Amino acid sequence: MSLIALLEPLIRFQNDHPFQENIEDHGGMTHVATPAENKENVEVSSADLWKEVKAANGIYKEFTFPVINTGTGSYYSPLDVANAIGESFADISSSSSYNPRFLAIKRRAELINLNFNTRRCLSYNCKFKMFELEKALSQTRVTSPGPDGITYNMLRHLDANSLLHLLRLFNRIWSEQSFPAQWYEAVVVLILKPGKIPTNPLNYRPIALTSCLYKTFERMVNARLLYELEKRDCISPFQGGFLRGRSPIDNLVLLESQIRNAFVRRNHLVSLFFDIENAYDRTWRYGILRALFDFDFKGNLPVFIQNFLTTRIFRVRIGSTFSHPFIQHEGVPQGSF
């Protein structure tokens, strides 16, 4: 990546928010009065400033990674470690990871083709409005960019004309039911699960970094999908996660109430807890689409989700080293909406 490409976000921000009057030269040090604390002066060395530029573009200092042990051997170099972990994740998401009984049900069910085409004019399939794009951008947080290097900060600083062009692009993708090839790609970063041995590749939680452009559009689509699901009462009232105004805390409060009532009435209370292993990586994609089909979703919305779930490709990143590309046959990327 060139120096200009690295500095481009800062250059754009400087053009939009000039602060030359707040900068003074003090013997090789840059003396900057920040916008938030204009009265307080902060000294920033050129090394620290360069570090911030790199961090803003997802470039971090090299770090050591433990030796990875698999059934086929031990791996030491960053490239070999990344490939070994990537291969392990690809195996988890393959159909071979399912038990034979479910695999037979899966193959039988997938013989039925799901046709989402329709001539009906449905409200959730209409073109997106500017307020939907602006709302999606307002809900974004500072996260690492996907393979295209575009950050949310860049998107939030687009002017009105650029936002209009972006909305037209999204609506063209929506109406033509197409899907950019780069949106299928993800960079996977690893988080070691608490209390797990770092030498086992399956002890890492994969977080998929996908395109911020795509995730912005995904927010817009997800808002429409949730609205339709809630309007049709398709979601269980006991679901706590992934819904506005609800959280798993609600379920814990309900459980606590049931326990207290059982104590007061001197009754027994039985509770069952399930922890699904590799839930994201083994999610049955056809099952998701079949649920949308059974809920009578037709047109652009289910086709967009169908395209999203097709041919997912990922590469594992260890520091600045990337693995070979791997195919995620089943499951959904962690980090999506």
ABEGO torsion letter per residue (X at the ends): XBAAAAAAAAAAAAAABBAAAABBBBGGBBBBBBAABAABBBBBBAAAAAAAAAAAAGBBBBBBBBBBBBAAEBBABAAAAAAAAAAAAAAAABAAABBAAAAAAAAAAAABBBBABBABBBAAABBBBAAAAAAAAAABBBBBBBAAGBBAAAAAABBAAAAAAAAAAAAAAAAAGBBBAAAABBBBBBBBBBGBBAABAAABBBBBBBBAAAAAAAAAAAAAAAAAAAAAGABBAABABGBBGBBAAAAAAAAAAAAAAAAAAGBBBBBBBBBBBGAAAABBAAAAAAAAAAAGBBEAAAAAAAAAABGBBBBBBBEABBBBBBBBABEBBBGBX
